Amino acid sequence: MSRPEGMRALNRLNVKIFADGADRARMLELHAKPYIRGLTTNPTLMRKAGISDYRAFAREVLAEITEKPVCFEVLADEFGEMERQAQEIASWADNVYVKIPVCNTRRATSAPLIGRLAARGVKVNVTAIMTLAQVRETLTALNPMTPSYVSVFAGRIADTGIDPVPLMAEAVRMLRANTKAQLVWASSRELFNIFQADAVGCPVITVTADILDKLALIGHDLTEYSLDTVKMFYDDAQSAGFLL
């Protein structure tokens, strides 16, 4: 970040920013930033990044990132295979959290599997949650002695035209029953989501690299930003050679 006021603004926040992505070089670059407190990825991001060997990719990342949490997701749809994969992923490093979808593709709940894994001390990140009923069921399954993340996809909720803030605020309240479980504001859509998550007391937010690139804009004078935008439109029109 180049703007001191932006860094000061970040330092005043309680929410922890986790970088979401699958580009190894960028993950390592972001890991070095003190304001990045953890990292997450998923099969969709890895596919877009051209990852072909999941295990090798994960081990390369974990060889460099040894202290901050890193979340890797299971790939299976059958719960037996999910369980096997979760055990392997958890064995890769102590700072690994295993992402388990809240249900499989046939709508069957993952709660029993989450319960078994958490009871064995596997640190899970329950993902793709979008309702308070799913939050409640997940909390019932989690072991209050095992650290975990509960990822509510606030961005996708917003995509449906529903304001995710009241839901996230209630989820924050619900998670007070398990001090080892941390709520995650997942699938962020804009930089302002970081401030929204902090305002409702959400402990963690996942943010993709394209949004993180906007951190330098925090505190930017809006009049100057207006001028920057006008200049951009003008320069692009000139570069394109448009005529009227």
C-alpha positions as CSV (number, residue, x, y, z in Angstrom):
1,M,0.0,0.0,0.0
2,S,1.4,3.4,-1.0
3,R,-0.9,5.7,1.0
4,P,-0.1,6.1,4.7
5,E,-3.7,7.0,5.5
6,G,-4.8,3.8,3.9
7,M,-2.5,1.7,6.1
8,R,-3.6,3.6,9.2
9,A,-7.2,2.9,8.2
10,L,-6.5,-0.8,7.9
11,N,-4.6,-0.8,11.2
12,R,-7.7,0.5,13.0
13,L,-9.8,-2.4,11.8
14,N,-10.3,-5.6,13.8
15,V,-11.3,-7.8,10.9
16,K,-8.5,-10.1,9.6
17,I,-8.0,-10.0,5.8
18,F,-7.4,-13.4,4.2
19,A,-6.1,-13.3,0.6
20,D,-8.2,-15.5,-1.7
21,G,-6.5,-16.9,-4.8
22,A,-4.5,-19.7,-6.5
23,D,-1.6,-17.9,-8.2
24,R,1.4,-19.2,-6.2
25,A,3.6,-16.2,-6.8
26,R,0.9,-13.8,-5.9
27,M,0.0,-15.8,-2.8
28,L,3.6,-15.7,-1.6
29,E,3.7,-11.9,-2.3
30,L,0.6,-11.3,-0.3
31,H,1.6,-13.6,2.5
32,A,4.6,-11.2,3.1
33,K,2.2,-8.3,3.7
34,P,1.6,-7.8,7.4
35,Y,-2.1,-6.9,6.9
36,I,-2.7,-10.3,5.2
37,R,-3.5,-12.7,8.1
38,G,-4.2,-15.9,6.2
39,L,-4.8,-17.3,2.7
40,T,-7.6,-19.4,1.1
41,T,-8.1,-21.0,-2.3
42,N,-10.7,-23.3,-3.9
43,P,-11.0,-25.6,-6.9
44,T,-12.6,-22.9,-9.1
45,L,-9.7,-20.5,-8.5
46,M,-7.1,-23.3,-9.0
47,R,-8.8,-24.2,-12.3
48,K,-8.7,-20.6,-13.5
49,A,-5.0,-20.4,-12.5
50,G,-4.2,-23.5,-14.5
51,I,-3.2,-25.7,-11.6
52,S,-2.9,-29.4,-12.7
53,D,-1.4,-31.0,-9.7
54,Y,-3.3,-30.0,-6.5
55,R,-1.1,-31.9,-4.1
56,A,2.2,-30.4,-5.5
57,F,0.7,-26.9,-5.7
58,A,-0.4,-27.1,-2.0
59,R,2.9,-28.5,-0.8
60,E,4.9,-25.7,-2.7
61,V,2.7,-23.1,-1.0
62,L,3.0,-24.6,2.4
63,A,6.8,-24.9,2.1
64,E,6.8,-21.1,2.1
65,I,3.8,-20.2,4.2
66,T,4.3,-21.9,7.6
67,E,2.7,-19.6,10.1
68,K,-0.4,-18.0,8.7
69,P,-3.5,-20.1,8.2
70,V,-4.0,-21.6,4.7
71,C,-7.3,-23.2,3.6
72,F,-7.5,-26.0,1.0
73,E,-10.7,-27.6,-0.1
74,V,-11.7,-31.3,-0.5
75,L,-12.5,-32.3,-4.1
76,A,-15.0,-35.2,-3.6
77,D,-18.7,-35.4,-3.4
78,E,-19.1,-38.7,-1.5
79,F,-18.7,-38.1,2.2
80,G,-16.4,-41.1,2.6
81,E,-14.0,-39.8,0.0
82,M,-14.3,-36.3,1.4
83,E,-13.2,-37.7,4.8
84,R,-10.2,-39.4,3.4
85,Q,-9.1,-36.3,1.5
86,A,-9.7,-34.1,4.5
87,Q,-7.4,-36.3,6.6
88,E,-4.7,-36.1,4.0
89,I,-5.0,-32.3,3.5
90,A,-4.9,-31.8,7.3
91,S,-1.7,-33.8,7.4
92,W,0.2,-31.4,5.1
93,A,0.9,-28.8,7.7
94,D,-0.2,-27.6,11.1
95,N,-1.4,-24.3,9.7
96,V,-3.8,-26.0,7.2
97,Y,-7.6,-25.7,7.5
98,V,-9.6,-28.1,5.4
99,K,-12.5,-26.6,3.5
100,I,-15.6,-28.7,3.7
101,P,-18.7,-27.7,1.7
102,V,-21.8,-27.3,3.8
103,C,-23.5,-30.0,1.7
104,N,-22.8,-32.2,-1.3
105,T,-24.2,-31.8,-4.8
106,R,-27.2,-33.9,-3.8
107,R,-28.2,-31.5,-0.9
108,A,-27.1,-34.0,1.7
109,T,-25.7,-32.1,4.8
110,S,-22.1,-32.4,5.6
111,A,-22.7,-31.9,9.4
112,P,-22.0,-35.6,10.4
113,L,-18.7,-35.5,8.5
114,I,-17.8,-32.1,10.0
115,G,-18.6,-33.5,13.4
116,R,-16.3,-36.5,12.9
117,L,-13.4,-34.4,11.6
118,A,-13.7,-31.8,14.3
119,A,-13.9,-34.5,17.0
120,R,-10.5,-35.8,15.7
121,G,-9.0,-32.4,15.9
122,V,-9.1,-31.6,12.2
123,K,-9.3,-27.9,11.7
124,V,-12.1,-27.3,9.2
125,N,-13.4,-24.3,7.2
126,V,-17.1,-25.0,6.5
127,T,-17.7,-23.3,3.2
128,A,-20.6,-22.2,0.8
129,I,-22.9,-21.3,3.7
130,M,-25.7,-18.9,2.9
131,T,-28.4,-19.3,5.5
132,L,-28.6,-18.9,9.2
133,A,-30.1,-22.4,9.4
134,Q,-26.8,-23.7,7.9
135,V,-24.8,-21.7,10.4
136,R,-26.8,-23.2,13.2
137,E,-26.4,-26.7,12.0
138,T,-22.6,-26.2,11.4
139,L,-22.2,-24.9,15.0
140,T,-23.9,-27.9,16.3
141,A,-21.4,-30.2,14.5
142,L,-18.2,-28.3,15.4
143,N,-16.0,-29.3,18.3
144,P,-15.8,-26.3,20.7
145,M,-12.2,-27.4,21.5
146,T,-11.0,-27.4,17.8
147,P,-10.3,-24.2,15.9
148,S,-12.5,-23.7,12.9
149,Y,-13.9,-21.2,10.3
150,V,-17.5,-20.8,9.3
151,S,-17.6,-19.2,5.9
152,V,-20.8,-17.4,5.0
153,F,-20.8,-16.3,1.3
154,A,-22.0,-12.8,1.9
155,G,-21.0,-11.7,-1.6
156,R,-23.2,-14.4,-3.2
157,I,-26.0,-13.5,-0.9
158,A,-25.8,-9.9,-2.1
159,D,-25.8,-11.2,-5.7
160,T,-29.4,-12.4,-5.1
161,G,-30.5,-8.9,-4.1
162,I,-30.5,-9.6,-0.4
163,D,-28.5,-7.3,2.0
164,P,-26.1,-9.7,3.7
165,V,-25.2,-7.3,6.6
166,P,-28.2,-8.3,8.9
167,L,-27.5,-12.0,8.3
168,M,-23.8,-11.6,9.0
169,A,-24.5,-9.6,12.2
170,E,-26.8,-12.4,13.4
171,A,-24.2,-15.0,12.5
172,V,-21.6,-13.1,14.6
173,R,-24.0,-13.3,17.5
174,M,-24.5,-17.0,17.0
175,L,-20.8,-17.8,16.9
176,R,-20.3,-16.4,20.3
177,A,-21.4,-19.8,21.5
178,N,-18.1,-21.3,20.2
179,T,-15.0,-19.3,20.9
180,K,-12.9,-21.6,18.7
181,A,-15.0,-21.0,15.6
182,Q,-14.5,-17.8,13.6
183,L,-17.0,-16.4,11.2
184,V,-15.7,-15.6,7.7
185,W,-17.3,-13.0,5.4
186,A,-16.6,-14.9,2.1
187,S,-17.0,-14.1,-1.6
188,S,-16.3,-10.4,-1.2
189,R,-17.4,-8.2,-4.1
190,E,-15.8,-4.8,-3.3
191,L,-13.3,-3.2,-1.0
192,F,-16.1,-1.7,1.1
193,N,-17.0,-5.2,2.2
194,I,-13.9,-5.1,4.5
195,F,-15.4,-2.1,6.4
196,Q,-18.8,-3.7,6.5
197,A,-17.4,-6.9,7.9
198,D,-15.5,-5.0,10.5
199,A,-18.6,-2.9,11.5
200,V,-20.6,-6.0,12.3
201,G,-17.8,-7.6,14.2
202,C,-17.0,-10.4,11.7
203,P,-13.5,-11.7,12.6
204,V,-12.3,-12.7,9.1
205,I,-12.9,-11.6,5.5
206,T,-11.6,-13.3,2.3
207,V,-10.6,-10.9,-0.4
208,T,-9.4,-11.7,-3.9
209,A,-6.2,-10.1,-5.4
210,D,-8.1,-7.8,-7.7
211,I,-9.9,-6.2,-4.8
212,L,-6.7,-6.1,-2.7
213,D,-5.2,-4.1,-5.5
214,K,-7.6,-1.3,-4.6
215,L,-6.3,-1.0,-1.0
216,A,-4.1,1.9,-2.1
217,L,-7.3,3.9,-2.8
218,I,-8.3,4.0,0.9
219,G,-8.4,7.6,1.9
220,H,-8.1,8.9,-1.7
221,D,-9.6,12.3,-2.2
222,L,-12.8,11.9,-4.0
223,T,-12.4,15.2,-6.0
224,E,-9.1,14.0,-7.2
225,Y,-10.5,10.5,-7.9
226,S,-13.2,12.2,-10.0
227,L,-10.5,14.0,-12.0
228,D,-8.6,10.8,-12.5
229,T,-11.7,9.2,-13.9
230,V,-12.3,12.0,-16.3
231,K,-8.7,11.8,-17.5
232,M,-9.0,8.0,-18.0
233,F,-12.1,8.4,-20.2
234,Y,-10.5,11.1,-22.2
235,D,-7.2,9.2,-22.7
236,D,-9.0,6.0,-23.7
237,A,-11.1,7.9,-26.2
238,Q,-8.0,9.5,-27.7
239,S,-6.2,6.1,-27.8
240,A,-9.1,4.5,-29.5
241,G,-9.2,7.2,-32.2
242,F,-12.9,7.7,-31.8
243,L,-14.4,10.4,-34.0
244,L,-17.8,12.2,-34.1
